[in-house]
Amino acid sequence: MNIRDIIRETEGAELAALVQLILGRADDARAAGEMPVEVFLNKAKSMGLNVDKDTLQSAVQSGAIGGVADMNDEKIIFKTKKQAELNPPEQNMSLDKAKMTMQQAAHRAANKRK
C-alpha cells in the first residue's frame, strides 16, 4: 500500500464523517436534507480535504459515501430519516464516530497551517 492509497482512504472516511454529521443535524432539525454542492465543498475544504466537484460526484455515484441519496451540478441530497424509513440504508458510521473523525480532520488541518 502506498501513500496515495492511504490518503485516498482517509479522505473517503473524512467525507463520510462530514456527510454523517450533516445527516445528524438535518435529522435533529427535521430539515430537508439537501444543500448546495459549493457549500458542501467549502465545508470539506475547511476540514483540509482537497475535493472538487468531479471527485465528489464519482464518490457519490460509486457509493463510497453512504448517506447521500443523489447529487447533481447544483445540490447534494442526503438520506434523511424519512427516506431511510422508506429505503433502509446500508450500515452507516455512528454520529459519535463521525464527530471524532471530523475533530481529527480539523486538528490535522490546523497543524498544516502552523
Residue pairs with C-beta under 8 A, 6 or more apart in sequence:
11 49
11 50
11 51
12 59
12 64
12 65
13 101
14 44
14 47
14 49
14 101
14 102
14 105
15 44
15 49
15 51
15 56
15 59
15 64
15 65
16 64
16 65
16 66
16 67
16 93
16 98
16 101
17 93
17 97
17 98
17 99
17 100
17 101
17 102
17 105
18 40
18 43
18 44
18 47
18 98
18 102
19 65
19 66
19 67
19 68
19 78
20 67
20 92
20 93
20 94
20 95
20 97
20 98
21 95
21 98
21 99
21 102
22 35
22 40
22 43
22 78
23 33
23 67
23 78
23 79
23 80
23 92
24 95
24 98
25 31
26 32
26 33
26 78
26 80
27 33
27 80
27 81
31 80
32 80
33 69
33 77
33 78
33 79
33 80
33 83
34 75
34 76
34 77
34 78
35 75
35 76
35 78
36 74
36 75
36 76
37 53
37 56
37 71
37 72
37 73
37 74
37 75
37 76
40 56
40 76
41 51
41 52
41 53
41 56
44 51
44 56
45 51
46 109
47 102
47 105
47 106
47 109
48 105
48 106
48 108
48 109
48 112
49 105
53 73
56 65
56 71
56 76
57 71
59 65
60 68
60 70
60 71
60 76
66 89
66 90
66 91
66 92
66 93
67 78
67 79
67 89
67 92
68 76
68 77
68 78
68 79
69 77
69 78
69 79
69 83
70 76
70 77
71 77
79 87
79 89
93 101
